[in-house]
Amino acid sequence: MTEIDLRDVITIESLSFSIPWNEAMFKSELSLDYSHNFTLRLSVNGTGDVLLGYICFWVFHGEAHLLNIAVQPDYRRMGLGTQLMRFFIDFCRSKKVETITLDVRSSNDPAIEMYRKVGFRKVGLRPHYYADNGEDALIMGLKLKAKIGR
Ligand SMILES: CC(C)(COP(=O)(O)OP(=O)(O)OC[C@H]1O[C@@H](n2cnc3c(N)ncnc32)[C@H](O)[C@@H]1OP(=O)(O)O)[C@@H](O)C(=O)NCCC(=O)NCCS
């Protein structure tokens, strides 16, 4: 992801979340060395590459945290979210990450099911975490590698 992508990213973001990130938030992520931000582009009907999804995550000290993932609404349920997650997990493996975590709204069944299918399990709860409706956040985690001696 680069600043050139932000117009398309923000369009998808605003269609995807009740509290969407704004341009300044994406720009801030693009400026951090531990923040990794990727887009998924596909050629649609021969019209050239179209930005259909993106993923943002942090990697630091053997841990990774997913911050944001979304797919353009018309292209959901086609496996693109799973592709982004598999890319993320492979990226983490290449950086020797041992543990990945993420937060997800407890009502977000599509996302929870996608995370479960790529191996994440519920590891905790943040009660009343979301400011707009007081909804809980589920914390989900994936262990990539056991620590020696554990
Ligand atoms: C979550 C999201 C990224 C999934 O993207 P996607 O491209 O539709 O996901 P996939 O097609 O790879 O779906 C993988 C699996 O997740 C589950 N899933 C996805 N969407 C679902 C839905 N609407 N209802 C039920 N299960 C769903 C299914 O098990 C699906 O596998 P299947 O299609 O073989 O049954 C997409 O719904 C999205 O952008 N949502 C809004 C943003 C968001 O909530 N992000 C997560 C924040 S924590």
The ligand as a Tripos MOL2 file, in Angstrom:
@<TRIPOS>MOLECULE
LIG
   48    50     1     0     0
SMALL
NO_CHARGES

@<TRIPOS>ATOM
      1 C1        -14.2170  -10.3400    6.7910 C.3       1 LIG1
      2 C2        -13.9480  -10.1640    5.3010 C.3       1 LIG1
      3 C3        -12.5490   -9.5430    5.0840 C.3       1 LIG1
      4 C4        -13.9580  -11.5640    4.6390 C.3       1 LIG1
      5 O1        -13.5610  -11.4210    3.2840 O.3       1 LIG1
      6 P1        -14.0750  -12.4240    2.1560 P.3       1 LIG1
      7 O2        -13.2270  -12.2040    0.9530 O.co2     1 LIG1
      8 O3        -15.5370  -12.3230    2.0000 O.co2     1 LIG1
      9 O4        -13.7270  -13.8290    2.8590 O.3       1 LIG1
     10 P2        -13.6060  -15.2620    2.1560 P.3       1 LIG1
     11 O5        -14.3670  -15.2760    0.8630 O.co2     1 LIG1
     12 O6        -12.1650  -15.6350    2.0950 O.co2     1 LIG1
     13 O7        -14.3790  -16.1790    3.2130 O.3       1 LIG1
     14 C5        -13.7110  -17.1640    3.9850 C.3       1 LIG1
     15 C6        -14.7180  -17.8450    4.8880 C.3       1 LIG1
     16 O8        -15.1950  -16.9220    5.8810 O.3       1 LIG1
     17 C7        -16.5750  -17.1910    6.1460 C.3       1 LIG1
     18 N1        -17.3920  -16.0670    5.7110 N.ar      1 LIG1
     19 C8        -17.0280  -15.0000    4.9710 C.ar      1 LIG1
     20 N2        -18.0750  -14.1770    4.7950 N.ar      1 LIG1
     21 C9        -19.1200  -14.7290    5.4260 C.ar      1 LIG1
     22 C10       -20.4580  -14.3390    5.6230 C.ar      1 LIG1
     23 N3        -20.9550  -13.1910    5.1020 N.pl3     1 LIG1
     24 N4        -21.2690  -15.1360    6.3720 N.ar      1 LIG1
     25 C11       -20.7910  -16.2700    6.8920 C.ar      1 LIG1
     26 N5        -19.5070  -16.7060    6.7550 N.ar      1 LIG1
     27 C12       -18.7000  -15.9390    6.0260 C.ar      1 LIG1
     28 C13       -16.9400  -18.4150    5.3400 C.3       1 LIG1
     29 O9        -16.6780  -19.5550    6.1300 O.3       1 LIG1
     30 C14       -15.9680  -18.3180    4.1790 C.3       1 LIG1
     31 O10       -15.7150  -19.5410    3.5540 O.3       1 LIG1
     32 P3        -16.7610  -20.0830    2.4380 P.3       1 LIG1
     33 O11       -17.0890  -18.9370    1.5240 O.co2     1 LIG1
     34 O12       -15.9980  -21.1830    1.7680 O.co2     1 LIG1
     35 O13       -17.9650  -20.5790    3.1860 O.co2     1 LIG1
     36 C15       -15.0480   -9.3140    4.5940 C.3       1 LIG1
     37 O14       -16.3130   -9.8240    4.9940 O.3       1 LIG1
     38 C16       -14.9940   -7.8370    4.9700 C.2       1 LIG1
     39 O15       -14.2870   -7.0460    4.3390 O.2       1 LIG1
     40 N6        -15.7570   -7.4450    6.0050 N.am      1 LIG1
     41 C17       -15.8100   -6.0480    6.4630 C.3       1 LIG1
     42 C18       -14.5390   -5.6660    7.1760 C.3       1 LIG1
     43 C19       -14.3080   -6.5450    8.4050 C.2       1 LIG1
     44 O16       -15.2230   -6.8970    9.1410 O.2       1 LIG1
     45 N7        -13.0180   -6.8870    8.6200 N.am      1 LIG1
     46 C20       -12.6120   -7.6640    9.7850 C.3       1 LIG1
     47 C21       -12.3680   -6.7550   10.9310 C.3       1 LIG1
     48 S1        -11.8350   -7.6520   12.3750 S.3       1 LIG1
@<TRIPOS>BOND
     1     1     2 1
     2     2     3 1
     3     2     4 1
     4     2    36 1
     5     4     5 1
     6     5     6 1
     7     6     7 2
     8     6     8 1
     9     6     9 1
    10     9    10 1
    11    10    11 2
    12    10    12 1
    13    10    13 1
    14    13    14 1
    15    14    15 1
    16    15    16 1
    17    15    30 1
    18    16    17 1
    19    17    18 1
    20    17    28 1
    21    18    19 ar
    22    18    27 ar
    23    19    20 ar
    24    20    21 ar
    25    21    22 ar
    26    21    27 ar
    27    22    23 1
    28    22    24 ar
    29    24    25 ar
    30    25    26 ar
    31    26    27 ar
    32    28    29 1
    33    28    30 1
    34    30    31 1
    35    31    32 1
    36    32    33 2
    37    32    34 1
    38    32    35 1
    39    36    37 1
    40    36    38 1
    41    38    39 2
    42    38    40 1
    43    40    41 1
    44    41    42 1
    45    42    43 1
    46    43    44 2
    47    43    45 1
    48    45    46 1
    49    46    47 1
    50    47    48 1
@<TRIPOS>SUBSTRUCTURE
     1 LIG1         1 GROUP 0 **** ****
